[in-house]
Amino acid sequence: LKAGGVAGVCVDLILFPLDTVKTRLQSPQGFRKAGGFRGIYAGVPSTAIGSFPNAAAFFITYENVKSVLHHGSTSYLTLATHMVAASLGEVVACLIRVPSEVVKQRAQVSPSSSTLRILSHTLYHEGIQGLYRGYKSTVLREIPFSLVQFPLWESLKDLWSWKQGHVVDSWQSAVCGAFAGGFAAAVTTPLDVAKTRIMLAKAGSSNASGNVLAALGGIWRTQGLSGLFAGVVPRMAAISLGGFIFLGTYEKTRQLLL
């Protein structure tokens, strides 16, 4: 819990400006109208509050599911174990992440409004359901992302450990996390764009229903391939750096605590 929480807070706060740029690039009103480079830390209170419990929930689930399923299994079963553990970890973590993400992204594209004002406005007009709008799209983004990132991270660590004859250090784990995160970020960007559009959609609009396929279809029809991969560069940069900080900090903190 502590190791995951510390890692989550570090990565989210350090890389928040890149996340804001990515969100504004994916916004339906466009980068400039969404705020450009102004108020780059808009929405940071929501992230600061949600980061620790979100990351802690993920790693508690991930490590416990791994320990339950892993019994000296073969390599392909080990891969499946990491996939199942990561997927279940994301489902649990999204219960905390999604409300924080909804408020954060709305603040990022409305830098003149405070986080508290956006939270109260969402609750007043949409209720609790408004805070969980995009839960399904977030899970549908995070599960494929984790299915790529965590097995790749674990495999790269195992390969590096085998090459050098001992378990990887925390900085080596961080490097593996950067490669795994960047690759996973690139291939799941369309799902991230759909999730952003759903969270930012006005209540009552077609995207507000949370239909991921409909959102992807709408983006494809209006903006084509470039729309589906909007923000891919800052997303890859943020998640590569994030993978380095997040997974490296997690391993280092875990080693210190255990």
Backbone as numpy.savetxt, mean C-alpha at the origin, in Angstrom:
# Nx Ny Nz CAx CAy CAz Cx Cy Cz
4.40 -7.00 16.55 3.57 -5.81 16.55 4.44 -4.55 16.55
5.44 -4.51 17.45 6.30 -3.32 17.54 7.14 -3.14 16.28
7.74 -4.24 15.81 8.60 -4.17 14.62 7.81 -3.71 13.40
6.64 -4.29 13.19 5.79 -3.90 12.06 5.31 -2.47 12.17
4.91 -2.07 13.39 4.42 -0.71 13.60 5.48 0.34 13.35
6.68 0.11 13.88 7.79 1.06 13.68 8.13 1.17 12.19
8.19 0.04 11.50 8.49 0.03 10.07 7.44 0.81 9.28
6.17 0.61 9.62 5.08 1.30 8.93 5.13 2.80 9.09
5.37 3.27 10.30 5.43 4.71 10.56 6.61 5.33 9.81
7.76 4.68 9.87 8.96 5.21 9.19 8.73 5.39 7.69
8.25 4.34 7.05 8.11 4.40 5.59 7.01 5.37 5.16
5.89 5.39 5.85 4.78 6.24 5.42 5.09 7.72 5.58
5.75 8.09 6.66 6.04 9.50 6.90 7.19 9.99 6.02
8.21 9.16 5.82 9.35 9.57 4.99 8.93 9.75 3.53
8.09 8.87 3.04 7.75 8.88 1.61 6.41 9.56 1.31
5.84 10.26 2.28 4.52 10.87 2.08 4.47 11.81 0.87
5.47 12.68 0.65 5.40 13.58 -0.51 5.29 12.85 -1.84
6.02 11.75 -2.01 5.92 10.97 -3.25 4.52 10.38 -3.41
3.93 9.95 -2.30 2.58 9.39 -2.34 1.57 10.46 -2.75
1.76 11.69 -2.26 0.87 12.79 -2.63 0.95 13.07 -4.13
2.16 13.12 -4.67 2.34 13.35 -6.11 1.66 12.24 -6.91
1.84 10.99 -6.48 1.22 9.86 -7.17 -0.30 9.97 -7.14
-0.88 10.30 -5.99 -2.33 10.43 -5.87 -2.86 11.53 -6.78
-2.17 12.66 -6.85 -2.63 13.77 -7.67 -2.49 13.47 -9.16
-1.49 12.70 -9.53 -1.36 12.28 -10.93 -2.51 11.36 -11.33
-3.00 10.57 -10.38 -4.08 9.62 -10.66 -5.47 10.23 -10.49
-5.53 11.44 -9.92 -6.81 12.09 -9.65 -7.56 12.39 -10.95
-8.90 12.24 -10.98 -9.65 12.50 -12.21 -9.58 13.95 -12.68
-9.34 14.93 -11.75 -9.27 16.33 -12.18 -7.88 16.72 -12.68
-6.93 15.80 -12.59 -5.59 16.09 -13.09 -4.67 16.63 -12.01
-3.37 16.59 -12.28 -2.35 16.93 -11.28 -2.45 18.36 -10.79
-2.55 19.31 -11.71 -2.56 20.73 -11.30 -3.78 21.10 -10.49
-4.96 20.69 -10.97 -6.20 21.03 -10.26 -6.29 20.33 -8.92
-5.62 19.19 -8.78 -5.63 18.46 -7.51 -4.66 19.06 -6.49
-3.89 20.07 -6.92 -3.00 20.74 -5.97 -1.57 20.89 -6.44
-1.19 20.16 -7.51 0.19 20.25 -7.99 1.18 19.88 -6.89
2.16 20.76 -6.70 3.16 20.53 -5.66 2.86 21.32 -4.38
1.66 21.93 -4.33 1.27 22.68 -3.13 0.77 21.73 -2.04
0.99 22.09 -0.80 0.46 21.31 0.32 0.82 19.85 0.23
2.10 19.58 0.01 2.56 18.21 -0.27 2.36 17.27 0.91
2.17 17.86 2.11 1.94 17.02 3.30 0.47 17.03 3.72
-0.43 17.45 2.83 -1.86 17.41 3.14 -2.28 15.97 3.39
-2.98 15.74 4.50 -3.45 14.39 4.83 -2.50 13.59 5.69
-1.36 14.18 6.06 -0.37 13.42 6.83 -0.86 13.00 8.22
-1.75 13.77 8.90 -2.24 13.30 10.21 -2.94 11.95 10.12
-3.71 11.75 9.05 -4.41 10.47 8.86 -3.42 9.32 8.73
-2.34 9.56 7.98 -1.30 8.54 7.81 -0.57 8.28 9.12
-0.25 9.36 9.84 0.49 9.22 11.10 -0.28 8.37 12.11
-1.60 8.54 12.14 -2.44 7.79 13.09 -2.61 6.34 12.64
-2.78 6.13 11.32 -3.08 4.78 10.83 -1.91 3.87 10.58
-0.69 4.44 10.42 0.47 3.65 10.01 0.83 2.53 10.98
0.94 2.86 12.27 1.41 1.87 13.24 0.46 0.67 13.34
-0.85 0.90 13.63 -1.74 -0.27 13.74 -1.90 -1.04 12.43
-1.86 -0.33 11.30 -1.99 -0.97 10.00 -0.85 -1.95 9.74
0.39 -1.47 9.88 1.56 -2.32 9.63 1.68 -3.42 10.68
1.35 -3.09 11.92 1.41 -4.08 12.99 0.43 -5.22 12.72
-0.79 -4.87 12.30 -1.81 -5.89 12.00 -1.35 -6.80 10.86
-0.70 -6.19 9.84 -0.22 -7.00 8.72 0.81 -8.02 9.18
1.85 -7.57 9.89 2.94 -8.47 10.23 2.56 -9.49 11.30
1.66 -9.13 12.20 1.17 -10.13 13.18 0.49 -11.28 12.43
-0.38 -10.91 11.47 -1.08 -11.93 10.68 -0.09 -12.71 9.81
0.78 -12.00 9.11 1.74 -12.61 8.19 2.63 -13.63 8.90
3.23 -13.23 10.00 4.16 -14.13 10.71 3.44 -15.32 11.34
2.25 -15.07 11.89 1.53 -16.17 12.53 1.01 -17.19 11.51
0.50 -16.71 10.37 0.03 -17.63 9.33 1.22 -18.42 8.79
2.37 -17.77 8.59 3.58 -18.47 8.13 3.97 -19.58 9.10
3.93 -19.28 10.40 4.34 -20.27 11.40 3.36 -21.44 11.48
2.09 -21.18 11.23 1.07 -22.24 11.27 1.20 -23.15 10.04
1.43 -22.54 8.86 1.44 -23.30 7.61 2.79 -23.92 7.28
3.87 -23.35 7.80 5.21 -23.80 7.41 5.70 -24.92 8.32
5.90 -26.09 7.74 6.42 -27.23 8.50 7.48 -27.96 7.68
8.54 -27.21 7.33 9.62 -27.81 6.53 9.14 -28.28 5.17
8.23 -27.53 4.57 7.64 -27.93 3.30 8.61 -27.70 2.14
8.27 -28.26 0.99 9.09 -28.11 -0.21 9.04 -26.67 -0.70
9.90 -26.35 -1.66 10.05 -24.96 -2.10 8.75 -24.37 -2.64
8.01 -25.16 -3.46 6.78 -24.60 -4.02 5.70 -24.44 -2.97
5.70 -25.32 -1.94 4.74 -25.14 -0.85 5.13 -23.96 0.04
6.43 -23.73 0.18 6.90 -22.56 0.92 6.44 -21.29 0.22
6.54 -21.26 -1.11 6.07 -20.12 -1.89 4.59 -19.88 -1.67
3.81 -20.96 -1.69 2.37 -20.86 -1.46 2.07 -20.36 -0.05
2.87 -20.80 0.92 2.71 -20.34 2.30 2.89 -18.83 2.40
3.95 -18.31 1.75 4.19 -16.87 1.78 3.06 -16.10 1.10
2.52 -16.68 0.03 1.41 -16.03 -0.69 0.16 -15.96 0.17
-0.18 -17.08 0.81 -1.37 -17.14 1.66 -1.22 -16.20 2.86
-0.03 -16.23 3.49 0.21 -15.40 4.66 0.12 -13.92 4.32
0.72 -13.53 3.19 0.69 -12.13 2.77 -0.73 -11.69 2.42
-1.49 -12.55 1.74 -2.86 -12.20 1.36 -3.75 -12.01 2.58
-3.67 -12.93 3.54 -4.47 -12.80 4.76 -4.03 -11.58 5.57
-2.73 -11.31 5.57 -2.22 -10.13 6.25 -2.82 -8.86 5.68
-2.93 -8.78 4.36 -3.50 -7.60 3.71 -4.98 -7.44 4.00
-5.73 -8.54 4.00 -7.17 -8.47 4.29 -7.40 -7.88 5.68
-6.61 -8.32 6.66 -6.74 -7.81 8.03 -6.28 -6.36 8.12
-5.12 -6.06 7.54 -4.55 -4.71 7.63 -5.46 -3.67 6.96
-6.16 -4.07 5.88 -7.01 -3.12 5.16 -8.20 -2.64 6.00
-8.56 -3.40 7.02 -9.63 -2.94 7.92 -9.23 -1.64 8.62
-7.93 -1.46 8.81 -7.40 -0.23 9.42 -6.94 0.74 8.34
-6.33 0.21 7.28 -5.73 1.05 6.25 -6.73 1.85 5.45
-7.87 1.26 5.10 -8.79 1.90 4.16 -9.38 3.21 4.70
-9.92 3.27 5.93 -10.41 4.56 6.41 -9.32 5.63 6.42
-8.12 5.25 6.84 -6.99 6.19 6.84 -6.66 6.64 5.43
-6.70 5.71 4.48 -6.37 6.00 3.08 -7.42 6.90 2.44
-8.70 6.66 2.73 -9.77 7.49 2.17 -9.59 8.94 2.59
-9.41 9.16 3.89 -9.25 10.52 4.40 -7.97 11.15 3.85
-6.89 10.38 3.82 -5.60 10.88 3.34 -5.69 11.32 1.88
-6.27 10.47 1.02 -6.30 10.79 -0.40 -7.22 11.98 -0.70
-8.31 12.10 0.04 -9.19 13.24 -0.17 -8.51 14.53 0.28
-7.71 14.43 1.33 -6.95 15.60 1.78 -5.85 15.96 0.79
-5.25 14.94 0.16 -4.17 15.19 -0.79 -4.64 15.94 -2.03
-5.89 15.73 -2.45 -6.40 16.43 -3.63 -7.22 17.66 -3.25
-7.34 17.94 -1.96 -8.00 19.16 -1.46 -7.13 19.77 -0.37
-5.93 20.26 -0.73 -4.98 20.72 0.28 -5.47 21.88 1.14
-6.54 22.56 0.69 -7.06 23.68 1.48 -7.95 23.21 2.62
-8.37 21.93 2.60 -9.23 21.39 3.66 -8.39 20.58 4.64
-8.71 20.70 5.93 -7.97 19.97 6.96 -8.42 18.51 7.00
-7.56 17.67 7.57 -7.87 16.24 7.69 -9.13 16.04 8.52
-9.25 16.77 9.62 -10.42 16.63 10.50 -11.70 17.04 9.78
-11.62 18.10 9.00 -12.79 18.56 8.26 -13.23 17.51 7.24
-12.27 16.91 6.55 -12.60 15.88 5.56 -13.19 14.65 6.23
-12.64 14.27 7.38 -13.18 13.13 8.14 -14.63 13.39 8.55
-14.89 14.57 9.13 -16.25 14.88 9.61 -17.21 15.00 8.43
-16.76 15.57 7.30 -17.59 15.70 6.12 -17.97 14.33 5.56
-17.00 13.42 5.52 -17.25 12.07 5.02 -18.24 11.33 5.91
-18.04 11.42 7.23 -18.94 10.74 8.17 -20.35 11.32 8.09
-20.46 12.64 7.97 -21.78 13.29 7.94 -22.56 12.93 6.68
-21.87 12.93 5.53 -22.57 12.71 4.26 -22.65 11.25 3.83
-21.70 10.43 4.28 -21.66 9.05 3.80 -21.65 8.01 4.91
-21.47 8.45 6.16 -21.44 7.51 7.27 -20.17 6.67 7.27
-20.18 5.60 8.08 -19.02 4.71 8.17 -18.71 4.07 6.82
-19.78 3.82 6.03 -19.57 3.21 4.71 -18.66 4.06 3.84
-18.74 5.40 4.03 -17.90 6.30 3.25 -16.42 6.10 3.55
-16.11 5.80 4.80 -14.72 5.57 5.18 -14.20 4.24 4.63
-15.13 3.32 4.36 -14.73 2.02 3.83 -14.99 1.91 2.33
-15.30 3.05 1.70 -15.45 3.00 0.25 -14.06 2.70 -0.35
-14.01 1.73 -1.17 -12.73 1.34 -1.74 -12.07 0.20 -1.00
-12.77 -0.38 0.01 -12.17 -1.52 0.73 -11.91 -2.67 -0.24
-12.94 -2.99 -1.02 -12.80 -4.11 -1.97 -11.70 -3.83 -2.99
-11.67 -2.59 -3.52 -10.66 -2.26 -4.53 -9.26 -2.24 -3.93
-9.16 -1.84 -2.64 -7.86 -1.83 -1.98 -7.37 -3.26 -1.76
-8.26 -4.13 -1.31 -7.90 -5.54 -1.11 -7.52 -6.18 -2.44
-8.28 -5.85 -3.50 -7.98 -6.40 -4.82 -6.67 -5.87 -5.39
-6.24 -4.71 -4.88 -4.92 -4.20 -5.27 -3.82 -4.83 -4.42
-4.07 -4.90 -3.11 -3.02 -5.34 -2.18 -2.72 -6.83 -2.28
-3.74 -7.65 -2.53 -3.47 -9.10 -2.60 -2.56 -9.43 -3.78
-2.85 -8.98 -5.02 -1.89 -9.25 -6.11 -0.51 -8.65 -5.82
-0.49 -7.45 -5.22 0.78 -6.82 -4.88 1.57 -7.71 -3.92
0.91 -8.19 -2.88 1.58 -9.04 -1.89 1.95 -10.41 -2.46
1.11 -10.92 -3.38 1.42 -12.20 -4.02 2.71 -12.13 -4.82
3.04 -10.92 -5.29 4.30 -10.72 -6.02 5.42 -10.34 -5.05
5.16 -9.34 -4.20 6.23 -8.77 -3.38 6.81 -9.72 -2.34
5.96 -10.34 -1.52 6.50 -11.09 -0.39 7.16 -12.41 -0.77
6.58 -13.21 -1.68 7.33 -14.40 -2.12 8.65 -14.03 -2.80
8.64 -12.92 -3.60 9.87 -12.48 -4.25 10.90 -12.02 -3.22
10.45 -11.29 -2.23 11.34 -10.83 -1.13 11.96 -12.01 -0.40
11.12 -12.97 -0.03 11.60 -14.15 0.70 12.57 -14.97 -0.17
12.24 -15.10 -1.47 13.09 -15.88 -2.38 14.45 -15.21 -2.59
14.45 -13.87 -2.74 15.70 -13.14 -2.91 16.57 -13.25 -1.65
15.94 -13.18 -0.48 16.68 -13.34 0.78 17.29 -14.74 0.88
16.50 -15.75 0.53 17.00 -17.13 0.59 18.17 -17.33 -0.38
18.05 -16.76 -1.60 19.11 -16.88 -2.59 20.40 -16.20 -2.11
20.25 -14.99 -1.58 21.40 -14.24 -1.08 22.05 -14.97 0.11
21.20 -15.50 1.00 21.71 -16.26 2.15 22.50 -17.47 1.68
21.98 -18.17 0.67 22.64 -19.36 0.14 23.98 -19.00 -0.51
24.00 -17.89 -1.25 25.21 -17.46 -1.93 26.34 -17.13 -0.96
25.99 -16.46 0.17 27.03 -16.01 1.08 27.25 -16.96 2.26
26.38 -17.95 2.38 26.58 -18.97 3.41 26.08 -18.62 4.79
25.34 -17.53 4.91 24.72 -17.19 6.21 23.51 -16.30 5.97
22.68 -16.17 6.99 21.43 -15.40 6.87 21.74 -13.95 6.52
20.91 -13.37 5.67 21.13 -11.98 5.24 21.05 -11.01 6.41
21.82 -9.92 6.30 21.73 -8.83 7.27 20.50 -7.99 6.96
20.15 -7.08 7.89 18.95 -6.26 7.70 19.06 -5.37 6.46
20.27 -4.85 6.15 20.43 -3.99 4.95 20.26 -4.81 3.68
20.69 -6.08 3.72 20.52 -6.94 2.56 19.04 -7.29 2.36
18.34 -7.50 3.45 16.90 -7.72 3.39 16.20 -6.49 2.80
16.71 -5.30 3.16 16.14 -4.05 2.64 16.34 -3.95 1.14
17.51 -4.33 0.64 17.77 -4.29 -0.81 16.82 -5.25 -1.54
16.64 -6.44 -0.99 15.70 -7.41 -1.57 14.28 -6.83 -1.56
13.93 -6.14 -0.50 12.61 -5.52 -0.39 12.40 -4.44 -1.43
13.46 -3.68 -1.74 13.37 -2.62 -2.74 13.09 -3.21 -4.13
13.82 -4.25 -4.51 13.60 -4.90 -5.81 12.20 -5.50 -5.89
11.81 -6.20 -4.84 10.50 -6.86 -4.83 9.37 -5.84 -4.88
9.51 -4.77 -4.10 8.47 -3.74 -4.05 8.33 -3.00 -5.36
9.45 -2.63 -5.99 9.39 -1.90 -7.25 8.73 -2.71 -8.35
9.07 -3.99 -8.44 8.48 -4.85 -9.47 6.97 -5.03 -9.22
6.60 -5.29 -7.97 5.19 -5.47 -7.63 4.40 -4.18 -7.88
5.01 -3.03 -7.61 4.34 -1.74 -7.82 4.02 -1.52 -9.29
4.98 -1.86 -10.16 4.78 -1.64 -11.60 3.61 -2.45 -12.13
3.54 -3.73 -11.78 2.52 -4.60 -12.38 1.12 -4.38 -11.78
1.04 -3.74 -10.61 -0.28 -3.53 -9.99 -0.75 -2.08 -10.07
-0.06 -1.23 -10.83 -0.45 0.18 -10.93 -1.89 0.39 -11.43
-2.36 -0.33 -12.47 -3.76 -0.13 -12.88 -4.76 -0.32 -11.74
-4.53 -1.32 -10.90 -5.42 -1.55 -9.76 -5.34 -0.40 -8.76
-4.15 0.20 -8.63 -3.98 1.34 -7.74 -4.71 2.56 -8.28
-4.66 2.77 -9.60 -5.37 3.89 -10.21 -6.88 3.72 -9.99
-7.40 2.51 -10.20 -8.82 2.24 -10.00 -9.23 2.50 -8.56
-8.39 2.07 -7.61 -8.66 2.29 -6.19 -8.72 3.78 -5.87
-7.79 4.56 -6.44 -7.76 6.00 -6.21 -9.02 6.66 -6.75
-9.42 6.29 -7.96 -10.62 6.89 -8.57 -11.87 6.57 -7.74
-11.95 5.35 -7.22 -13.12 4.96 -6.42 -13.16 5.75 -5.11
-12.01 5.91 -4.48 -11.97 6.64 -3.20 -12.26 8.13 -3.37
-11.87 8.70 -4.53 -12.04 10.13 -4.76 -13.37 10.47 -5.44
-14.11 9.46 -5.90 -15.35 9.71 -6.63 -16.40 10.39 -5.75
-17.18 11.26 -6.38 -18.27 11.92 -5.66 -19.35 10.90 -5.33
-19.98 11.08 -4.16 -21.04 10.16 -3.73 -22.15 10.14 -4.79
-22.58 8.93 -5.15 -23.63 8.78 -6.14 -23.14 8.58 -7.56
-21.85 8.83 -7.80 -21.31 8.65 -9.14 -21.07 7.16 -9.41
-20.79 6.83 -10.66 -20.63 5.41 -11.03 -19.43 4.79 -10.31
-18.34 5.52 -10.18 -17.16 4.98 -9.51 -17.36 4.78 -8.02
-18.29 5.56 -7.43 -18.53 5.47 -5.99 -19.10 4.11 -5.59
-19.62 3.36 -6.57 -20.19 2.03 -6.27 -19.10 1.03 -5.89
-17.86 1.33 -6.26 -16.75 0.47 -5.88 -16.46 -0.66 -6.86
-17.06 -0.60 -8.03 -16.84 -1.65 -9.04 -15.48 -1.44 -9.71
-14.54 -2.31 -9.41 -13.16 -2.16 -9.90 -13.09 -2.31 -11.42
-13.77 -3.33 -11.96 -13.73 -3.55 -13.40 -14.33 -2.38 -14.17
-15.44 -1.81 -13.63 -16.06 -0.66 -14.26 -15.12 0.55 -14.24
-14.44 0.73 -13.12 -13.49 1.84 -12.99 -12.33 1.68 -13.98
-11.81 0.45 -14.09 -10.72 0.19 -15.03 -11.19 0.41 -16.48
-12.42 -0.03 -16.77 -12.98 0.16 -18.12 -13.14 1.63 -18.46
-13.62 2.41 -17.49 -13.80 3.84 -17.71 -12.48 4.55 -17.96
-11.46 4.18 -17.21 -10.13 4.78 -17.40 -9.58 4.41 -18.78
-9.75 3.15 -19.17 -9.25 2.68 -20.46 -9.93 3.43 -21.61
-11.25 3.62 -21.51 -12.00 4.29 -22.58 -11.62 5.76 -22.71
-11.40 6.44 -21.58 -11.15 7.88 -21.63 -9.67 8.25 -21.76
-8.79 7.43 -21.19 -7.37 7.79 -21.17 -6.43 6.73 -21.71
-6.95 5.56 -21.99 -6.14 4.50 -22.56 -5.10 3.96 -21.60
-4.03 3.40 -22.18 -2.99 2.76 -21.38 -2.28 3.74 -20.45
-2.10 4.97 -20.92 -1.42 5.97 -20.08 -2.22 6.28 -18.83
-3.54 6.24 -18.94 -4.39 6.47 -17.77 -4.30 5.34 -16.76
-4.24 4.10 -17.27 -4.13 2.93 -16.39 -2.81 2.92 -15.63
-1.77 3.51 -16.23 -0.45 3.52 -15.58 -0.06 4.93 -15.11
-1.08 5.76 -14.85 -0.82 7.10 -14.32 -0.11 6.99 -12.97
0.94 7.76 -12.81 1.65 7.77 -11.53 2.56 6.57 -11.32
2.84 5.79 -12.39 3.62 4.57 -12.20 5.05 4.87 -11.74
5.64 5.96 -12.23 7.03 6.28 -11.86 7.14 6.66 -10.38
6.33 7.65 -9.89 6.42 7.92 -8.45 5.98 6.75 -7.58
5.03 5.94 -8.09 4.60 4.76 -7.32 5.75 3.76 -7.20
6.44 3.49 -8.31 7.57 2.56 -8.26 8.70 3.11 -7.38
8.97 4.42 -7.53 10.02 5.05 -6.73 9.68 4.97 -5.25
8.43 5.33 -4.92 8.01 5.33 -3.52 8.03 3.93 -2.93
7.56 2.95 -3.70 7.46 1.60 -3.13 8.81 0.89 -3.13
9.69 1.23 -4.08 11.05 0.68 -4.02 11.77 1.21 -2.77
11.71 2.53 -2.60 12.28 3.12 -1.39 11.55 2.61 -0.15
10.22 2.50 -0.30 9.41 2.01 0.81 9.76 0.59 1.19
9.96 -0.26 0.17 10.35 -1.65 0.45 11.68 -1.72 1.16
12.61 -0.85 0.75 13.93 -0.79 1.39 13.79 -0.40 2.86
13.05 0.69 3.11 12.89 1.20 4.48 12.02 0.27 5.31
10.86 -0.11 4.75 9.85 -0.89 5.48 10.38 -2.25 5.91
10.86 -3.02 4.93 11.29 -4.38 5.23 12.65 -4.40 5.94
13.51 -3.43 5.61 14.79 -3.33 6.32 14.59 -2.94 7.78
13.73 -1.94 8.01 13.44 -1.50 9.38 12.76 -2.61 10.17
11.85 -3.32 9.52 11.16 -4.43 10.17 12.15 -5.49 10.65
13.04 -5.90 9.75 14.02 -6.94 10.11 14.95 -6.46 11.22
15.42 -5.20 11.12 16.35 -4.67 12.11 15.68 -4.54 13.47
14.47 -4.00 13.49 13.74 -3.83 14.76 13.42 -5.18 15.37
13.05 -6.13 14.53 12.74 -7.49 15.01 13.97 -8.15 15.64
15.13 -7.97 14.97 16.38 -8.52 15.51 16.72 -7.90 16.88
16.52 -6.58 16.99 16.82 -5.89 18.25 15.90 -6.33 19.37
14.62 -6.54 19.03 13.64 -6.91 20.06 13.73 -8.37 20.46
14.12 -9.24 19.52 14.15 -10.67 19.80 15.56 -11.14 20.19
